[in-house]
Amino acid sequence: MNVLYHDIIKRGDLEREWGIQYMRLEDLLRKSDIVTIHTPLTPETRGLIGEREISLMKKGAIIINTSRGQIIQEEPLYKALVEGRLGGAGLSVLSEEPPTPNSPFYKLGDRLPNVVLLPHIGVGRHAGRAMTMQAAEDVIAVLKGGRPKYVLNKELLGS
């Protein structure tokens, strides 16, 4: 696998040590099959990935955001996923948490099977562990035909 990266600081030391290659963001988006985002939310990174940036990505590419929801503009992302321009998205963060009915990702149902939404675990060790365990218990309950303890879209339980 070729690992490309973009950052405000070019890290020659990491390039040598890990065999990674620096690229301008536009070039990285054009060349990557999978793009993962790991950046703090700053005025410069808010809305960093929008319609233009998504249009540069390969058809079928996957984007994963585990940093902050406001870094990806959700409407263009949703549109690209619905239209099949992107192969998928993994999101542990959204611009509104929990999402409201105004969010394009609020009621996915089976409309976007190429999207995985996970709880963001950017919290302290004990709280993060408790949230992870509860999420796992809810997944197990659903797989066994039961109901999860914590449900965001309760109206979907009947479908």
C-alpha positions as CSV (number, residue, x, y, z in Angstrom):
1,M,0.0,0.0,0.0
2,N,1.2,3.5,-0.8
3,V,0.5,5.9,2.0
4,L,0.1,9.5,1.1
5,Y,-0.4,12.4,3.5
6,H,-1.2,16.0,3.6
7,D,-0.5,18.3,6.5
8,I,0.5,22.0,7.1
9,I,3.9,20.6,8.0
10,K,5.9,18.4,5.6
11,R,7.5,15.7,7.8
12,G,10.6,14.5,6.0
13,D,11.6,12.5,9.1
14,L,8.3,10.5,9.0
15,E,8.5,10.1,5.2
16,R,11.9,8.4,5.6
17,E,10.9,6.4,8.7
18,W,7.5,5.2,7.5
19,G,7.9,5.4,3.8
20,I,5.0,7.8,3.3
21,Q,4.7,10.5,0.7
22,Y,3.6,14.2,1.1
23,M,1.1,15.6,-1.4
24,R,-1.0,18.7,-1.9
25,L,-4.5,18.0,-0.7
26,E,-5.9,18.1,-4.3
27,D,-3.4,15.5,-5.5
28,L,-4.0,13.3,-2.5
29,L,-7.7,13.3,-3.1
30,R,-7.3,12.5,-6.8
31,K,-4.9,9.5,-6.2
32,S,-6.3,7.9,-3.1
33,D,-8.7,4.9,-2.9
34,I,-9.2,5.6,0.8
35,V,-9.0,9.0,2.5
36,T,-8.9,9.2,6.3
37,I,-9.1,12.5,8.1
38,H,-7.2,13.1,11.4
39,T,-7.0,16.8,11.9
40,P,-8.1,19.2,14.6
41,L,-11.0,21.6,13.9
42,T,-9.6,25.0,13.3
43,P,-10.8,27.9,11.2
44,E,-8.6,26.6,8.4
45,T,-10.0,23.0,8.5
46,R,-13.7,23.8,9.0
47,G,-15.4,22.7,5.7
48,L,-12.0,21.5,4.4
49,I,-13.8,18.7,2.4
50,G,-16.6,20.1,0.4
51,E,-18.2,19.7,-3.0
52,R,-15.0,20.6,-4.9
53,E,-12.8,18.3,-2.9
54,I,-15.3,15.4,-3.2
55,S,-15.5,15.9,-6.9
56,L,-11.7,15.4,-7.1
57,M,-11.9,12.0,-5.5
58,K,-11.9,8.8,-7.5
59,K,-15.2,7.2,-8.3
60,G,-15.7,4.5,-5.7
61,A,-13.3,6.0,-3.2
62,I,-14.0,5.7,0.6
63,I,-13.7,8.6,3.1
64,I,-13.3,8.1,6.8
65,N,-13.6,10.9,9.3
66,T,-12.7,10.3,12.9
67,S,-11.6,13.8,13.8
68,R,-14.4,16.5,13.8
69,G,-17.7,16.5,12.0
70,Q,-17.4,20.1,10.7
71,I,-14.4,19.2,8.6
72,I,-16.5,17.5,6.0
73,Q,-19.5,19.4,4.5
74,E,-22.2,16.8,4.9
75,E,-24.6,17.8,2.1
76,P,-22.0,17.3,-0.7
77,L,-20.8,14.1,1.0
78,Y,-24.4,12.7,1.3
79,K,-25.1,13.6,-2.4
80,A,-21.9,11.9,-3.6
81,L,-22.8,8.8,-1.6
82,V,-26.4,8.7,-2.9
83,E,-25.3,9.2,-6.5
84,G,-22.7,6.5,-6.2
85,R,-19.7,8.7,-6.9
86,L,-18.1,7.7,-3.6
87,G,-17.9,4.0,-2.6
88,G,-18.6,4.6,1.0
89,A,-18.0,6.7,4.2
90,G,-17.1,5.8,7.7
91,L,-18.1,8.6,10.1
92,S,-17.5,8.6,13.9
93,V,-18.3,12.3,13.9
94,L,-21.1,14.5,12.5
95,S,-21.5,18.2,12.4
96,E,-24.4,17.9,14.9
97,E,-24.1,15.3,17.6
98,P,-26.4,13.7,18.1
99,P,-27.8,14.4,14.6
100,T,-31.1,16.2,14.3
101,P,-33.8,15.5,11.7
102,N,-32.1,18.2,9.6
103,S,-29.0,16.1,9.2
104,P,-28.8,14.2,5.9
105,F,-27.5,11.2,7.9
106,Y,-30.3,11.2,10.5
107,K,-32.5,8.5,8.9
108,L,-30.4,6.3,6.7
109,G,-32.4,3.1,6.9
110,D,-31.3,1.0,4.0
111,R,-30.9,4.0,1.7
112,L,-27.1,4.2,2.3
113,P,-25.7,0.8,3.0
114,N,-22.3,2.2,2.0
115,V,-22.2,4.4,5.2
116,V,-21.1,3.3,8.6
117,L,-21.9,5.6,11.5
118,L,-20.1,5.0,14.8
119,P,-20.1,6.8,18.1
120,H,-17.1,9.1,18.5
121,I,-14.8,7.9,21.2
122,G,-12.7,11.0,21.6
123,V,-13.4,11.0,25.3
124,G,-11.6,9.9,28.5
125,R,-10.5,6.4,28.9
126,H,-13.2,5.3,31.3
127,A,-16.1,7.0,29.6
128,G,-14.8,5.8,26.2
129,R,-14.6,2.2,27.4
130,A,-18.2,2.4,28.8
131,M,-19.5,3.8,25.6
132,T,-17.7,1.2,23.5
133,M,-19.0,-1.7,25.7
134,Q,-22.6,-0.4,25.5
135,A,-22.3,0.0,21.7
136,A,-21.0,-3.6,21.5
137,E,-23.8,-4.8,23.7
138,D,-26.4,-3.1,21.5
139,V,-24.9,-4.6,18.4
140,I,-25.1,-8.1,20.0
141,A,-28.7,-7.5,21.0
142,V,-29.7,-6.5,17.5
143,L,-27.8,-9.5,16.0
144,K,-29.7,-11.8,18.3
145,G,-33.0,-10.2,17.2
146,G,-33.5,-8.0,20.2
147,R,-33.6,-4.2,20.6
148,P,-30.7,-2.0,21.4
149,K,-30.8,-0.1,24.7
150,Y,-29.8,3.2,23.1
151,V,-31.6,4.1,19.9
152,L,-31.3,7.4,18.1
153,N,-34.1,6.9,15.5
154,K,-36.7,5.0,17.6
155,E,-39.2,5.3,14.8
156,L,-37.1,2.9,12.7
157,L,-37.4,0.1,15.2
158,G,-40.7,-1.1,13.6
159,S,-39.2,-1.3,10.1
